[in-house]
Amino acid sequence: MPKYSVVIPVYNSADIVAETVDRVAGFFNDSGLDYEMILVNDGSGDNSWDIIRGKTKQNPNIIAINFLKNYGQHTANFCGFKESTGDFLITLDDDLQNPPEEIIHLIKKAEEGDYDLVIGQFEKKRHPFYRRLGSYLIGELNARIFGKPKDLVLTNFRMMRREVVDRLCAYNTNFPYITGLALWFSSNPANVLVRHEERRTGSSNYSLLRILKLVFLILFNYSSYPLRLLGGIGIIVSLLSLALGMFYIL
């Protein structure tokens, strides 16, 4: 029987994280599947850490990691990947917008064929307009930089095989971008339709500023576009300077 690792970054989710953990555990226990759950507290300012630390005492399948400060969702996921031991790894948000019961669709899709990356495609997305616009922009970058197939829809609700996780963890970077690295190190990705629920409490941690920071992280750490742009500007300025110098000489 395969083992499943579920990595959940936690940030200021004291109102809902306990229910998220219980529903994930309930899904795997009811399904009779072997699992571990890795909760990474990303420098929460509330008592999220106390709650998830308490859950480790109730359930031996839960591992809790505490960051000293907020490093961001991708770094939290990367840390969870390093601690995982499962044959399959699932990433899940802490706010129940991705119902844990929908994990079964990822598992069944992976069983259909030799898919090493299965990504949940939301039947109806419940994000605000700026999040959808940001997702579109980041999707275009993923297509150009990481070779995302045109018909593949990207979300944070995904499952990957162990070999993809191992390749991803072996990549040395101070600025991990999980989505792009998963695309780089997988050979047969696929989508499967899943439900996406309304946010029940709090607000999204992905503000417009965070989305722009993610765009710049992708551009400056995983592509040569900024260097090529500056190089092109430098060549143009040099040619104009040469032309101006020749003009004054004549």
Secondary structure, DSSP 4 states (H G I P E B T S, - for coil): --EEEEEEEESS-TTTHHHHHHHHHHHHHHHT-EEEEEEEE-S-SSSHHHHHHHHHHH-TTEEEEE-SS---HHHHHHHHHHH---SEEEE--SSSSS-GGGHHHHHHHHHHTT-SEEEEEESS----HHHHHHHHHHHHHHHHHS---TTPPP-S-EEEEHHHHHHHHHS--SS--HHHHHHHT-SSEEEEEE--PPP-SS--S--HHHHHHHHHHHHHHH-SHHHHHHHHHHHHHHHHHHHHHHHHH-
